[in-house]
Amino acid sequence: MDMIDGSHPRALSPERSSAATHGSEVAAGRRFEFGANWSRFLQHLTDQRIGEAERSLRELLGSATLTGKTFLDIGSGSGLFSLAARRLGAHVTSVDFDPQSVGCTESLRARYFADDRDWRVAEGSVLDEAMLASLGEFDVVYSWGVLHHTGAMWQAIENAARRVAPGGLFCIAIYNYQVYWSAYYTALKRGYVAAPRGLKWTISGPYIVGQVLKGLAKDLLFLRNPMTRYRVKVHSRGMSMWYDWIDWIGGYPFEVARPEEVFEFVRTRGFSLERLTTCGGGHGCNEFLFRRG
């Protein structure tokens, strides 16, 4: 990992990832179609999932309501958390680079808040500083599990942090660095997005079977019913176990960071850490809640 000032990871040039359009990157096998995965997820969206998303957002931000707050959702994906923030009373702006993700978010807005002037949806990249600046500053900037998929993670974190108003909250979740495993998962994801559509199952299939077997082994070890985990209709944060697996396998571009690297990078830009939830050294996301001074 490149370093600057002897301590901070170098922000990669945004031109490396924004020079080509989303469509051409997908066609060239350099980017996962997150929006296509989210559009399938929305076919299974329930009130229970929405309620779980709201609960997790309240818990993360430490507030029962967002009434009167401005909320920027960078990488809105399915639109679920933009919807949750709007239901909690926030004035929401949703941005995503993937046209299908924008379509997902717009469909939720049309379904639950039709013609609502307090929920804006836009297509754009977090690496486009001018576009982001045009949106203004926000009380809450939220980007969960997104910025490490831009191809220029440190620049994306910096650009997103600039949109936080003084005293505002900055919530990000970044994939954890693991010795050896991070390189393996990078190769796995790169191989998945580069594979012909009809052969992607040769990569996703073994991974999913491995996850099922790992879960089975844990359940048998702790004398639990192995079927229980698959009967649960609502996964963490209102998401879906199946679509999370697909998202994980295909999630490329892919970058990682140690928790202390993210903390230091954001701290030196005028933020204090309010809350940190780690993935326990595994291959998940470390979740950070910062406050701008």
Secondary structure in CASP SS format (residue, H / E / C, confidence):
PFRMAT SS
TARGET T0000
AUTHOR 0000-0000-0000
METHOD secondary structure of the structure
MODEL  1
M C 1.00
D C 1.00
M E 1.00
I E 1.00
D C 1.00
G C 1.00
S C 1.00
H E 1.00
P E 1.00
R C 1.00
A C 1.00
L C 1.00
S C 1.00
P C 1.00
E H 1.00
R H 1.00
S H 1.00
S H 1.00
A C 1.00
A C 1.00
T C 1.00
H H 1.00
G H 1.00
S H 1.00
E H 1.00
V H 1.00
A H 1.00
A C 1.00
G C 1.00
R C 1.00
R C 1.00
F C 1.00
E C 1.00
F H 1.00
G H 1.00
A H 1.00
N H 1.00
W H 1.00
S H 1.00
R H 1.00
F H 1.00
L H 1.00
Q C 1.00
H C 1.00
L C 1.00
T C 1.00
D H 1.00
Q H 1.00
R H 1.00
I H 1.00
G H 1.00
E H 1.00
A H 1.00
E H 1.00
R H 1.00
S H 1.00
L H 1.00
R H 1.00
E H 1.00
L H 1.00
L H 1.00
G C 1.00
S C 1.00
A C 1.00
T C 1.00
L C 1.00
T C 1.00
G C 1.00
K C 1.00
T E 1.00
F E 1.00
L E 1.00
D E 1.00
I E 1.00
G C 1.00
S C 1.00
G C 1.00
S C 1.00
G C 1.00
L H 1.00
F H 1.00
S H 1.00
L H 1.00
A H 1.00
A H 1.00
R H 1.00
R H 1.00
L C 1.00
G C 1.00
A C 1.00
H E 1.00
V E 1.00
T E 1.00
S E 1.00
V E 1.00
D E 1.00
F C 1.00
D C 1.00
P H 1.00
Q H 1.00
S H 1.00
V H 1.00
G H 1.00
C H 1.00
T H 1.00
E H 1.00
S H 1.00
L H 1.00
R H 1.00
A H 1.00
R H 1.00
Y H 1.00
F C 1.00
A C 1.00
D C 1.00
D C 1.00
R C 1.00
D C 1.00
W E 1.00
R E 1.00
V E 1.00
A E 1.00
E E 1.00
G C 1.00
S C 1.00
V C 1.00
L C 1.00
D C 1.00
E H 1.00
A H 1.00
M H 1.00
L H 1.00
A H 1.00
S H 1.00
L H 1.00
G C 1.00
E C 1.00
F E 1.00
D E 1.00
V E 1.00
V E 1.00
Y E 1.00
S E 1.00
W E 1.00
G C 1.00
V C 1.00
L H 1.00
H H 1.00
H H 1.00
T C 1.00
G C 1.00
A C 1.00
M H 1.00
W H 1.00
Q H 1.00
A H 1.00
I H 1.00
E H 1.00
N H 1.00
A H 1.00
A H 1.00
R C 1.00
R C 1.00
V E 1.00
A E 1.00
P E 1.00
G E 1.00
G E 1.00
L E 1.00
F E 1.00
C E 1.00
I E 1.00
A E 1.00
I E 1.00
Y E 1.00
N E 1.00
Y C 1.00
Q C 1.00
V C 1.00
Y C 1.00
W H 1.00
S H 1.00
A H 1.00
Y H 1.00
Y H 1.00
T H 1.00
A H 1.00
L H 1.00
K H 1.00
R H 1.00
G H 1.00
Y H 1.00
V H 1.00
A H 1.00
A C 1.00
P C 1.00
R H 1.00
G H 1.00
L H 1.00
K C 1.00
W H 1.00
T H 1.00
I H 1.00
S H 1.00
G H 1.00
P H 1.00
Y H 1.00
I H 1.00
V H 1.00
G H 1.00
Q H 1.00
V H 1.00
L H 1.00
K H 1.00
G H 1.00
L H 1.00
A H 1.00
K H 1.00
D H 1.00
L H 1.00
L H 1.00
F C 1.00
L C 1.00
R C 1.00
N C 1.00
P C 1.00
M C 1.00
T H 1.00
R H 1.00
Y H 1.00
R H 1.00
V C 1.00
K C 1.00
V C 1.00
H C 1.00
S H 1.00
R H 1.00
G H 1.00
M C 1.00
S C 1.00
M H 1.00
W H 1.00
Y H 1.00
D H 1.00
W H 1.00
I H 1.00
D H 1.00
W H 1.00
I H 1.00
G H 1.00
G C 1.00
Y C 1.00
P C 1.00
F C 1.00
E C 1.00
V C 1.00
A E 1.00
R C 1.00
P H 1.00
E H 1.00
E H 1.00
V H 1.00
F H 1.00
E H 1.00
F H 1.00
V H 1.00
R H 1.00
T C 1.00
R C 1.00
G C 1.00
F E 1.00
S E 1.00
L E 1.00
E E 1.00
R E 1.00
L E 1.00
T E 1.00
T C 1.00
C C 1.00
G C 1.00
G C 1.00
G C 1.00
H C 1.00
G C 1.00
C E 1.00
N E 1.00
E E 1.00
F E 1.00
L E 1.00
F E 1.00
R E 1.00
R E 1.00
G C 1.00
END
